[in-house]
Structure formats: structure tokens, C-alpha cells
């Protein structure tokens, strides 16, 4: 009987403390280590992304934090993928000014929300262009209840990480940050290089560092991650009365929409294809400097698409339907004239459609 009572009390305690992440933490103390990459053995973070060559870090940082909160709320690792480009542009960002105000973006998440990547895939362009998400995107959004700033205090930051989830941090960085590979980053050389926004997911008192997720791809840093020393002050107070450290409130909405998930796997951005063989793009082409990411294609190439929850894929060049594939693997032998084109694919299931896009530079 005593055992049963203890079990019931324990269950109630876990339920009450759920918003504080882990019931083993005491109210009057903080653990020496905490990371959203390891909550009782589960990694709730999503895959590293690459914003290049566009200045969209604010949107990438916000979506990285949201995606982790979504997986934790669902208690499921399902790799949600939100549309950073939708959030960037619809919240008022432009490439001409080089940023979206993070306050505007956070308020947009409160009032409207952000849909999944399939509504508006990132074309990785470094210039402004007409934009529009797929019809019905309003029914595929994730919202937050509120947001706020966290003080520049180690204990306050740690508590916010545990109580609210990953934090969105605005930082100044120096030239040596570009060359970080592993270990704990401490500024050692080089002038200040600019500003950036990332998602902080944890801390480690033993190494005296913050654990941070970047959006510069897996080739940078420690497979896209960085540990930043407690001892350097990188936080930037750019936005009004903000501290440069933002927490996000509870997430709600369509956290797991019944939509196709589609990705163009070949051709890939920043790659060159010579008669089907793939190489890393090294040299920039002066006449196409506005689209640095576009894969370059010489000779025949089979377009390869990975699509889930899908029963049909359509292939488009510059908005013109070229091919329909009703069976996986979804493929198409590319047909396009010389020049810069946009390759779009639309994937369908019985209820919805999703899109992926890539600009391609073709030589024939």
C-alpha cells in the first residue's frame, strides 16, 4: 500500500514539473550540465541546416528553437522542418537590408505562426525576389504563446534554457569564429566580423561553456555545433530594449501536419555536375554572382527526389510542367537549355501538396 502511494505521488510530481523539463531537478539548484541534445538520453534537436548564401540567421535561429520544442512537446523524434524563408519575408525581412528584426519575427510567431518547409522551401538566393507560400499554408502553422528577454546572467540563462527550451541568441563575432572546428570557442585573434543569430540548447559547467546550434551547415564548426565560453561576452543588444537572449513561450498549432515531405537530393546547392558526376563547386562565376548557391550542370543529369507520404511528384522548369512521376523513386532526366533556371518539384498526397525548389545553372 505504501509503495502504491509513493508511486502515485511521484506521478503527480512529474506532471506538475513537466514544464521544467526534468523532474529530477530541484527548485533550489541547477544541474552542472543540461542540453536539449540529451534529455534522459533523447536528442530533441533537429538536423543542422545551412542558410547560405542569404542573411536569414534570425529566422533560422527561431525555427531551430521551435523545432526542438515541437519534438519535446510531442515526445517524438520526427524531424519537423519549418520554413525559415517564410518567416523571414512574411515578418518583414529583406536581403537588401540584410536582416529581419527578430522582434517582428517573434511577434509574427505569436500572431500568425510559421508553416512547414513544404509551403515555402528556401531557394538559397542572396537577393530579394517575389515570394509566396503555397495556398493553404495558414492551416499548417506553428505558433507561440509569447516570448521575452533573458538577462545577461549565467544562472538566469541556465534557468531559461531548462524552463523554456532552446534560447535564440544575438551575438557579435570575430574573424576567428569562421575558423572554429571543435572544443570551447574563445576569441583569440581577428577583428569583429559582424553579427549573427543562433540557437543555444544547453550548457556545461565542467567546460564552462554554452552549447549552441549554428546554421552554417555541417562543414563548419563541430558538425555545425559550437561551444562558446562563459568568459567571453558575445551577446548583442541590437533590438530595442532587448538583451540579445530570447526565450520562446509554449508552442501550439499544427505541429505534425499530414503533408508530403519532399527534397531535391540531386542536383544539390554548391555542387557541380559533369555528366552526372558530382563535385564541390569551387570557383564563382562573375555573371551569376547573385546566385552563388546554384548547382552547375554540364551534360546529362538525372534529377533525384526523396519524397515521403507522397503518391505523385511533378517536375517544373521555370514554372512549366515537364514531367510527372507516380512511383518512387521519383526521378526525371533533366531537360533544360543553357542558362539559369528554377527547378521546382511538387509532391502530392490525398490531402495536401508540398514543394521544393533549387536554382540551376545549365551548360549545354
C-alpha positions in Angstrom: 0.0 0.0 0.0 2.8 2.4 0.9 4.5 1.6 -2.4 1.4 2.4 -4.4 1.0 5.8 -2.6 4.6 6.6 -3.3 4.2 5.8 -7.0 1.1 8.0 -7.2 2.8 10.9 -5.5 5.8 10.5 -7.9 3.4 10.5 -10.9 1.8 13.8 -9.7 5.1 15.4 -9.2 6.3 14.6 -12.7 3.1 16.0 -14.2 3.3 19.2 -12.2 7.0 19.7 -13.1 6.7 18.8 -16.7 7.2 22.4 -17.9 10.6 22.4 -16.1 11.9 19.7 -18.4 13.1 17.1 -15.9 11.6 16.1 -12.6 14.9 15.2 -11.1 16.0 18.9 -11.0 15.4 20.6 -7.7 13.8 24.0 -7.4 16.7 25.5 -5.5 19.6 24.2 -7.6 20.7 23.8 -11.2 22.4 20.8 -12.7 26.0 21.2 -13.7 25.1 20.1 -17.2 22.0 20.4 -19.3 21.4 20.0 -23.0 18.4 19.6 -25.3 20.6 17.1 -27.1 20.3 14.8 -24.2 17.1 14.8 -22.2 17.2 11.5 -20.4 19.1 10.1 -23.4 16.9 11.6 -26.1 18.2 14.3 -28.5 15.3 16.7 -29.2 17.2 18.9 -31.6 16.8 18.7 -35.3 19.4 18.5 -38.1 21.9 21.2 -38.8 20.8 23.5 -41.7 22.7 25.9 -44.0 21.3 29.4 -44.5 24.0 30.3 -47.1 24.2 32.5 -49.0 21.3 34.5 -47.6 21.3 36.7 -44.4 18.5 34.8 -42.8 20.0 33.8 -39.5 17.2 35.3 -37.3 14.7 33.0 -38.9 17.0 30.0 -38.8 17.6 30.6 -35.1 14.0 31.0 -34.2 12.9 27.9 -36.2 15.7 25.8 -34.7 14.4 26.6 -31.2 10.8 25.9 -32.3 11.5 22.6 -33.9 13.2 21.3 -30.7 10.2 22.5 -28.6 7.8 20.8 -31.0 9.6 17.4 -30.7 9.7 17.7 -26.9 6.0 18.5 -26.7 5.1 15.6 -29.0 7.6 13.4 -27.2 8.6 12.1 -30.6 11.6 12.4 -32.9 10.0 13.2 -36.2 12.4 15.9 -37.6 9.9 18.8 -38.0 11.1 21.2 -40.7 9.8 24.8 -40.6 10.0 27.4 -43.3 12.7 29.8 -42.3 12.2 31.8 -45.6 8.5 32.2 -45.0 9.2 33.6 -41.5 12.0 35.9 -42.8 10.0 37.5 -45.6 6.5 37.5 -44.2 7.7 39.1 -41.0 9.2 42.0 -43.0 12.8 40.9 -43.7 14.6 41.8 -46.9 18.0 40.8 -48.3 18.6 44.5 -49.2 18.8 45.5 -45.5 20.3 42.1 -44.6 18.1 41.0 -41.8 14.6 40.6 -40.3 14.0 42.4 -37.0 13.9 39.5 -34.5 11.2 41.2 -32.5 9.0 41.5 -35.6 9.7 37.8 -36.4 8.9 36.7 -32.8 5.6 38.8 -32.9 4.7 37.1 -36.2 5.1 33.7 -34.5 2.6 34.9 -31.9 0.0 36.3 -34.2 0.3 34.2 -37.3 2.9 31.4 -36.9 5.2 29.7 -39.4 4.3 26.8 -41.7 6.4 23.8 -42.6 9.2 24.0 -45.2 7.0 22.3 -47.9 4.9 25.5 -48.1 7.9 27.7 -48.9 11.3 26.0 -49.4 14.5 28.1 -49.1 15.8 28.7 -52.6 19.1 30.0 -51.1 19.2 33.2 -53.1 21.2 36.2 -51.9 18.8 38.7 -53.4 15.2 39.8 -53.0 12.5 38.3 -55.3 8.7 38.0 -55.4 7.6 35.4 -52.7 4.5 33.5 -51.9 3.9 30.4 -49.8 1.7 27.6 -51.2 -2.1 28.1 -50.9 -3.4 26.8 -47.6 -0.2 27.5 -45.6 -2.3 29.2 -42.9 -3.6 25.7 -41.9 -0.1 24.3 -41.5 1.4 26.8 -39.0 3.0 26.5 -35.6 2.6 29.5 -33.1 4.0 30.5 -29.8 2.0 31.9 -26.9 4.6 34.6 -26.0 8.3 35.5 -25.9 10.6 37.5 -23.8 14.2 38.5 -23.0 16.6 36.8 -20.6 19.1 38.8 -18.6 22.9 38.6 -19.1 23.3 36.4 -16.0 24.6 32.8 -16.0 22.0 31.5 -13.6 19.2 33.3 -15.4 20.3 31.9 -18.8 20.5 28.3 -17.4 17.1 28.5 -15.8 15.6 29.9 -19.0 17.1 27.0 -21.0 15.6 24.5 -18.7 12.2 26.1 -18.2 11.5 27.5 -21.8 13.6 25.4 -24.1 16.4 26.5 -26.5 17.1 30.2 -26.5 17.6 32.4 -29.5 20.8 34.4 -29.1 22.0 37.5 -30.9 25.8 37.7 -30.9 28.8 39.7 -32.1 31.5 37.6 -33.5 35.1 37.9 -34.6 37.1 36.7 -37.6 38.4 33.6 -35.8 34.8 32.4 -35.3 34.7 31.5 -39.0 37.6 29.0 -38.4 36.2 27.3 -35.3 36.4 23.5 -35.5 36.0 22.0 -32.1 36.5 22.5 -28.4 35.4 25.6 -26.5 35.5 28.8 -28.5 37.3 31.8 -27.0 38.1 34.8 -29.1 41.8 34.9 -29.7 42.5 36.8 -32.9 41.0 38.9 -35.6 38.7 42.0 -35.7 35.0 41.9 -35.1 33.4 40.4 -38.3 29.7 41.1 -37.8 26.6 40.0 -36.1 24.8 36.6 -36.1 21.8 34.8 -34.6 21.9 31.2 -33.3 20.0 28.8 -31.1 21.5 28.0 -27.6 20.5 24.5 -26.5 22.4 23.9 -23.3 25.4 24.5 -21.0 28.3 22.6 -19.4 29.8 23.9 -16.1 32.7 21.5 -16.4 33.9 23.1 -19.6 32.3 26.4 -18.7 30.5 26.8 -22.0 27.2 27.3 -23.7 26.2 24.6 -26.3 25.0 26.4 -29.5 23.4 25.2 -32.8 24.5 27.2 -35.8 23.0 27.5 -39.3 26.2 27.4 -41.4 26.0 23.7 -42.4 27.8 20.7 -41.1 31.1 21.6 -42.7 31.5 24.5 -40.2 32.5 24.0 -36.6 31.9 20.7 -34.8 29.5 19.3 -37.4 27.6 22.5 -37.3 27.7 23.0 -33.5 29.8 25.3 -31.3 30.7 25.5 -27.6 31.1 29.1 -26.5 33.0 30.0 -23.4 31.2 31.6 -20.4 34.1 34.0 -20.3 33.5 36.0 -23.5 30.7 38.5 -23.9 29.2 37.9 -27.3 25.6 38.8 -26.7 24.4 41.8 -28.7 21.6 44.1 -27.7 20.6 45.1 -31.2 16.8 45.1 -31.0 15.2 47.9 -29.0 15.4 47.2 -25.2 16.3 43.6 -25.9 19.1 41.8 -24.2 20.1 39.7 -27.2 18.9 36.5 -25.4 15.3 35.5 -26.3 13.1 32.8 -24.9 10.0 31.4 -26.7 6.7 30.6 -25.0 4.6 27.4 -25.4 4.2 26.1 -28.9 0.8 25.1 -30.4 -0.9 24.7 -33.7 -0.4 22.1 -36.5 2.8 20.5 -35.1 2.7 17.5 -37.3 0.6 18.2 -40.5 -0.4 15.4 -42.8 1.6 16.7 -45.8 4.1 15.3 -48.2 7.8 15.7 -47.3 9.9 16.3 -50.4 13.5 17.2 -51.0 15.5 17.5 -54.2 18.6 15.4 -53.5 20.2 15.8 -56.8 21.2 18.4 -58.0 22.4 20.0 -54.7 23.3 23.5 -53.9 27.0 24.4 -54.1 27.7 21.3 -56.2 28.9 20.9 -59.9 27.8 18.0 -62.1 29.8 16.9 -65.0 27.9 14.2 -67.0 26.3 13.0 -63.7 29.5 13.1 -61.6 29.3 15.3 -58.6 32.0 17.8 -57.4 32.1 20.6 -54.9 31.8 23.9 -56.6 35.0 25.9 -56.1 35.0 28.9 -58.5 32.4 31.6 -58.6 31.0 32.7 -62.0 31.1 36.5 -62.2 28.0 36.8 -64.4 25.9 34.8 -62.0 27.2 36.3 -58.7 23.6 36.8 -57.4 23.0 33.1 -57.3 26.1 31.7 -55.7 24.4 28.5 -54.5 23.1 27.3 -57.8 24.4 23.9 -58.8 26.2 23.9 -62.2 25.2 21.2 -64.6 27.2 20.2 -67.7 25.9 17.2 -69.7 23.0 14.8 -68.8 21.7 14.6 -65.2 19.0 12.6 -63.6 17.1 14.7 -61.0 16.5 12.6 -57.9 13.8 13.4 -55.3 13.3 12.0 -51.9 9.6 12.1 -51.1 7.6 10.7 -48.1 3.9 10.5 -47.6 3.6 11.1 -51.4 1.8 9.4 -54.3 2.8 11.8 -57.1 5.6 14.2 -57.9 5.6 16.9 -60.6 8.8 18.4 -62.1 8.8 22.0 -63.4 11.4 24.2 -65.1 10.7 27.9 -64.8 7.1 27.2 -63.9 6.4 24.9 -66.8 5.4 21.3 -66.1 7.9 18.9 -67.7 7.4 15.5 -66.1 5.1 13.6 -63.7 6.2 10.5 -61.8 3.6 8.5 -59.9 6.0 5.9 -58.4 9.1 6.0 -56.1 11.9 6.5 -56.6 10.9 9.9 -58.1 13.2 10.8 -60.9 13.5 12.8 -64.1 16.1 13.1 -66.8 16.7 16.9 -66.8 15.9 18.8 -69.9 16.8 22.5 -69.9 18.5 25.0 -72.2 21.7 26.8 -71.2 21.3 29.4 -68.6 20.0 30.0 -65.1 16.7 28.2 -64.4 14.5 27.3 -61.5 13.7 23.7 -60.9 10.6 23.1 -58.8 9.1 19.8 -57.6 5.6 19.5 -56.2 4.7 16.4 -54.2 1.1 15.3 -53.5 -0.8 13.0 -51.2 -4.5 12.6 -50.8 -4.9 15.8 -48.8 -2.1 18.3 -49.4 0.9 19.2 -51.6 4.4 20.3 -50.7 7.2 22.0 -52.7 10.9 22.0 -53.0 13.0 24.2 -55.3 16.5 24.8 -56.5 18.0 27.2 -59.0 20.2 25.5 -61.5 22.9 26.8 -63.9 22.9 24.7 -67.0 25.6 24.5 -69.7 24.7 22.6 -72.9 
